[in-house]
Amino acid sequence: MQVKSMADFLASGETPEILFWVGCAGSFDQRAQKITKAFATILHKVGISYAILGKEEMCTGDPARRAGNEFLFQMMAYQNIQLLNNYGIKKIVTTCPHCFNIFKNEYPQLGGSYDIIHHTTFLQSLIDDGKIKLTDAHAFKGKKITYHDSCYLGRGNGIYEAPRKVLEALDAELVEMKRCGKKGLCCGAGGAQMFKEEEPGNKRVNFERTEEAIETGSEIVAAACPFCNTMLTDGVKAVEKEAEVKVYDIAELIAASMNDV
């Protein structure tokens, strides 16, 4: 894929509409790279001018702060803010709720204020504006889909409607889990838990959440966070249901259902 960086835009004297903040998972994790490609494909198809930072992009410092390393977080944050401000970045879209949350709620205190949008909200606006056109007989029409609320998107920032509106556009059957919306259960990865061994208990959190998803009878579990995607995929593998239940990001569902423009 030919994706221009901010440096490329600067060199040609142009300014992109948005900066796509890819995030660590979307850059380095093999599964999350597919989500990045899907979202980039959508942006290409609808003709949105966007850039990435490429090799200049660093971690937002979210895992460091959640794990208690405040010094490391501030060091990373100040470096990112300096870079973004130097480029004059105003609007950022990201596929990661952790990046979204820290940019929206914690960077402003350090001098980094941006119009930050999560990709589900961005996709909803593109659908509402008629820019995303879905094929009439796409692969997900009529399929049972359950949506898992990311903590950092849902309870953290009150974004419950946008991802569901996007899924409704697929003309699928949206089946809610027992614990959803404000009462949704964490996938087990938030708060830097992704990077440490679990604490003693009777059951892994992601196994419990995956069981709730499978109980809905859905063929597809839709996520909107690369961490949630990993945890739910591991949960599906643990009960050997990979053939019957697939875990996809919302961007992947839309990208696979779009008309080629």
TORGU-669968 format. One record per residue (C-alpha): residue in one letter; x, y, z. Coordinates in steps of 0.1 Angstrom, whole numbers, plus 5000, padded with zeros to 4 digits. Layout:
<pts>
{pt "A"; {X; Y; Z}}
...
</pts>
This chain:
<pts>
{pt "M"; {5000; 5000; 5000}}
{pt "Q"; {5012; 5035; 4992}}
{pt "V"; {5006; 5055; 5023}}
{pt "K"; {5021; 5090; 5026}}
{pt "S"; {5038; 5101; 5058}}
{pt "M"; {5036; 5136; 5073}}
{pt "A"; {5071; 5142; 5061}}
{pt "D"; {5060; 5134; 5025}}
{pt "F"; {5031; 5159; 5028}}
{pt "L"; {5054; 5185; 5042}}
{pt "A"; {5080; 5180; 5014}}
{pt "S"; {5053; 5186; 4988}}
{pt "G"; {5038; 5216; 5006}}
{pt "E"; {5004; 5198; 5012}}
{pt "T"; {4984; 5192; 5043}}
{pt "P"; {4963; 5160; 5049}}
{pt "E"; {4928; 5161; 5062}}
{pt "I"; {4936; 5138; 5090}}
{pt "L"; {4966; 5121; 5107}}
{pt "F"; {4960; 5083; 5111}}
{pt "W"; {4976; 5074; 5144}}
{pt "V"; {4984; 5037; 5138}}
{pt "G"; {4996; 5028; 5174}}
{pt "C"; {5020; 5001; 5185}}
{pt "A"; {4996; 4972; 5181}}
{pt "G"; {4985; 4983; 5146}}
{pt "S"; {5022; 4987; 5136}}
{pt "F"; {5038; 4956; 5150}}
{pt "D"; {5012; 4930; 5159}}
{pt "Q"; {5006; 4907; 5129}}
{pt "R"; {4968; 4904; 5137}}
{pt "A"; {4964; 4942; 5143}}
{pt "Q"; {4983; 4950; 5111}}
{pt "K"; {4952; 4936; 5092}}
{pt "I"; {4930; 4961; 5110}}
{pt "T"; {4954; 4989; 5100}}
{pt "K"; {4953; 4978; 5064}}
{pt "A"; {4915; 4975; 5065}}
{pt "F"; {4911; 5011; 5078}}
{pt "A"; {4937; 5024; 5053}}
{pt "T"; {4918; 5007; 5025}}
{pt "I"; {4886; 5024; 5035}}
{pt "L"; {4903; 5058; 5036}}
{pt "H"; {4917; 5052; 5002}}
{pt "K"; {4884; 5041; 4987}}
{pt "V"; {4864; 5071; 5000}}
{pt "G"; {4892; 5094; 4989}}
{pt "I"; {4902; 5109; 5022}}
{pt "S"; {4936; 5127; 5023}}
{pt "Y"; {4954; 5112; 5052}}
{pt "A"; {4990; 5107; 5065}}
{pt "I"; {5008; 5086; 5090}}
{pt "L"; {5039; 5095; 5110}}
{pt "G"; {5056; 5063; 5100}}
{pt "K"; {5090; 5058; 5117}}
{pt "E"; {5084; 5091; 5136}}
{pt "E"; {5055; 5076; 5155}}
{pt "M"; {5062; 5066; 5191}}
{pt "C"; {5040; 5048; 5217}}
{pt "T"; {5016; 5072; 5234}}
{pt "G"; {5030; 5060; 5267}}
{pt "D"; {4996; 5046; 5278}}
{pt "P"; {5009; 5012; 5290}}
{pt "A"; {5038; 5029; 5308}}
{pt "R"; {5014; 5052; 5327}}
{pt "R"; {4989; 5024; 5335}}
{pt "A"; {5017; 5003; 5348}}
{pt "G"; {5029; 5031; 5371}}
{pt "N"; {5060; 5044; 5352}}
{pt "E"; {5050; 5081; 5352}}
{pt "F"; {5085; 5093; 5342}}
{pt "L"; {5086; 5071; 5311}}
{pt "F"; {5050; 5082; 5301}}
{pt "Q"; {5058; 5119; 5304}}
{pt "M"; {5090; 5115; 5284}}
{pt "M"; {5071; 5097; 5256}}
{pt "A"; {5042; 5121; 5257}}
{pt "Y"; {5063; 5153; 5255}}
{pt "Q"; {5082; 5138; 5226}}
{pt "N"; {5049; 5130; 5207}}
{pt "I"; {5034; 5164; 5215}}
{pt "Q"; {5065; 5182; 5202}}
{pt "L"; {5064; 5162; 5170}}
{pt "L"; {5026; 5167; 5165}}
{pt "N"; {5027; 5204; 5173}}
{pt "N"; {5057; 5209; 5149}}
{pt "Y"; {5037; 5194; 5121}}
{pt "G"; {5007; 5215; 5131}}
{pt "I"; {4985; 5184; 5135}}
{pt "K"; {4949; 5193; 5144}}
{pt "K"; {4928; 5162; 5136}}
{pt "I"; {4938; 5126; 5145}}
{pt "V"; {4920; 5093; 5139}}
{pt "T"; {4931; 5061; 5156}}
{pt "T"; {4919; 5025; 5156}}
{pt "C"; {4931; 5020; 5193}}
{pt "P"; {4908; 5031; 5222}}
{pt "H"; {4939; 5033; 5245}}
{pt "C"; {4956; 5058; 5222}}
{pt "F"; {4922; 5076; 5217}}
{pt "N"; {4917; 5079; 5255}}
{pt "I"; {4951; 5092; 5264}}
{pt "F"; {4951; 5118; 5236}}
{pt "K"; {4916; 5130; 5245}}
{pt "N"; {4918; 5130; 5283}}
{pt "E"; {4955; 5131; 5293}}
{pt "Y"; {4976; 5148; 5267}}
{pt "P"; {4959; 5182; 5270}}
{pt "Q"; {4974; 5187; 5305}}
{pt "L"; {5008; 5184; 5289}}
{pt "G"; {5002; 5208; 5261}}
{pt "G"; {4988; 5185; 5235}}
{pt "S"; {4952; 5194; 5225}}
{pt "Y"; {4939; 5177; 5193}}
{pt "D"; {4906; 5168; 5177}}
{pt "I"; {4909; 5131; 5183}}
{pt "I"; {4884; 5106; 5168}}
{pt "H"; {4881; 5069; 5172}}
{pt "H"; {4877; 5050; 5140}}
{pt "T"; {4842; 5037; 5148}}
{pt "T"; {4829; 5073; 5152}}
{pt "F"; {4848; 5082; 5120}}
{pt "L"; {4833; 5053; 5101}}
{pt "Q"; {4798; 5062; 5113}}
{pt "S"; {4802; 5097; 5100}}
{pt "L"; {4813; 5084; 5066}}
{pt "I"; {4783; 5061; 5064}}
{pt "D"; {4759; 5089; 5075}}
{pt "D"; {4774; 5111; 5048}}
{pt "G"; {4769; 5084; 5022}}
{pt "K"; {4806; 5082; 5014}}
{pt "I"; {4808; 5045; 5023}}
{pt "K"; {4787; 5024; 5000}}
{pt "L"; {4783; 4987; 5009}}
{pt "T"; {4777; 4959; 4984}}
{pt "D"; {4741; 4946; 4983}}
{pt "A"; {4751; 4910; 4989}}
{pt "H"; {4782; 4913; 5012}}
{pt "A"; {4794; 4884; 5033}}
{pt "F"; {4780; 4896; 5066}}
{pt "K"; {4744; 4903; 5056}}
{pt "G"; {4720; 4885; 5079}}
{pt "K"; {4748; 4870; 5100}}
{pt "K"; {4746; 4870; 5137}}
{pt "I"; {4771; 4895; 5151}}
{pt "T"; {4778; 4904; 5188}}
{pt "Y"; {4797; 4935; 5197}}
{pt "H"; {4822; 4937; 5226}}
{pt "D"; {4825; 4971; 5242}}
{pt "S"; {4861; 4982; 5248}}
{pt "C"; {4864; 4997; 5283}}
{pt "Y"; {4884; 5027; 5271}}
{pt "L"; {4858; 5034; 5244}}
{pt "G"; {4827; 5026; 5263}}
{pt "R"; {4829; 5032; 5301}}
{pt "G"; {4859; 5055; 5296}}
{pt "N"; {4845; 5078; 5270}}
{pt "G"; {4808; 5070; 5266}}
{pt "I"; {4811; 5058; 5230}}
{pt "Y"; {4785; 5030; 5227}}
{pt "E"; {4763; 5041; 5198}}
{pt "A"; {4788; 5047; 5169}}
{pt "P"; {4801; 5011; 5167}}
{pt "R"; {4766; 4997; 5168}}
{pt "K"; {4754; 5021; 5141}}
{pt "V"; {4783; 5009; 5119}}
{pt "L"; {4773; 4973; 5124}}
{pt "E"; {4737; 4980; 5117}}
{pt "A"; {4747; 4994; 5083}}
{pt "L"; {4759; 4958; 5075}}
{pt "D"; {4723; 4947; 5077}}
{pt "A"; {4734; 4919; 5101}}
{pt "E"; {4716; 4906; 5132}}
{pt "L"; {4732; 4924; 5162}}
{pt "V"; {4729; 4902; 5193}}
{pt "E"; {4739; 4917; 5226}}
{pt "M"; {4758; 4898; 5253}}
{pt "K"; {4743; 4897; 5288}}
{pt "R"; {4769; 4923; 5300}}
{pt "C"; {4770; 4950; 5274}}
{pt "G"; {4771; 4988; 5271}}
{pt "K"; {4777; 5004; 5305}}
{pt "K"; {4777; 4970; 5321}}
{pt "G"; {4801; 4955; 5296}}
{pt "L"; {4829; 4932; 5309}}
{pt "C"; {4865; 4940; 5303}}
{pt "C"; {4884; 4917; 5279}}
{pt "G"; {4912; 4914; 5305}}
{pt "A"; {4939; 4935; 5287}}
{pt "G"; {4932; 4971; 5299}}
{pt "G"; {4953; 4990; 5324}}
{pt "A"; {4985; 4974; 5311}}
{pt "Q"; {4972; 4939; 5320}}
{pt "M"; {4980; 4929; 5284}}
{pt "F"; {5017; 4929; 5293}}
{pt "K"; {5018; 4910; 5326}}
{pt "E"; {5008; 4876; 5339}}
{pt "E"; {4973; 4874; 5353}}
{pt "E"; {4969; 4873; 5390}}
{pt "P"; {4956; 4842; 5409}}
{pt "G"; {4920; 4834; 5403}}
{pt "N"; {4895; 4808; 5391}}
{pt "K"; {4892; 4819; 5355}}
{pt "R"; {4909; 4842; 5330}}
{pt "V"; {4889; 4873; 5323}}
{pt "N"; {4891; 4869; 5285}}
{pt "F"; {4878; 4833; 5287}}
{pt "E"; {4848; 4844; 5307}}
{pt "R"; {4841; 4872; 5282}}
{pt "T"; {4846; 4849; 5252}}
{pt "E"; {4821; 4824; 5267}}
{pt "E"; {4795; 4852; 5270}}
{pt "A"; {4801; 4861; 5233}}
{pt "I"; {4798; 4824; 5222}}
{pt "E"; {4765; 4820; 5243}}
{pt "T"; {4748; 4846; 5220}}
{pt "G"; {4751; 4821; 5191}}
{pt "S"; {4769; 4847; 5170}}
{pt "E"; {4792; 4837; 5141}}
{pt "I"; {4811; 4869; 5144}}
{pt "V"; {4824; 4888; 5174}}
{pt "A"; {4830; 4924; 5165}}
{pt "A"; {4857; 4944; 5184}}
{pt "A"; {4869; 4980; 5181}}
{pt "C"; {4902; 4976; 5199}}
{pt "P"; {4934; 4956; 5189}}
{pt "F"; {4939; 4945; 5225}}
{pt "C"; {4903; 4932; 5228}}
{pt "N"; {4907; 4915; 5195}}
{pt "T"; {4938; 4896; 5208}}
{pt "M"; {4921; 4886; 5240}}
{pt "L"; {4889; 4874; 5224}}
{pt "T"; {4907; 4855; 5197}}
{pt "D"; {4927; 4837; 5224}}
{pt "G"; {4895; 4829; 5242}}
{pt "V"; {4879; 4814; 5210}}
{pt "K"; {4911; 4793; 5205}}
{pt "A"; {4910; 4781; 5241}}
{pt "V"; {4875; 4765; 5235}}
{pt "E"; {4885; 4753; 5200}}
{pt "K"; {4858; 4773; 5182}}
{pt "E"; {4879; 4790; 5156}}
{pt "A"; {4860; 4773; 5127}}
{pt "E"; {4825; 4785; 5140}}
{pt "V"; {4833; 4819; 5156}}
{pt "K"; {4855; 4847; 5140}}
{pt "V"; {4867; 4878; 5157}}
{pt "Y"; {4869; 4909; 5135}}
{pt "D"; {4875; 4946; 5140}}
{pt "I"; {4846; 4968; 5128}}
{pt "A"; {4869; 4983; 5101}}
{pt "E"; {4876; 4948; 5087}}
{pt "L"; {4839; 4941; 5084}}
{pt "I"; {4833; 4974; 5066}}
{pt "A"; {4863; 4971; 5043}}
{pt "A"; {4852; 4936; 5032}}
{pt "S"; {4817; 4949; 5025}}
{pt "M"; {4824; 4980; 5005}}
{pt "N"; {4818; 4986; 4968}}
{pt "D"; {4850; 4992; 4948}}
{pt "V"; {4848; 5028; 4939}}
</pts>
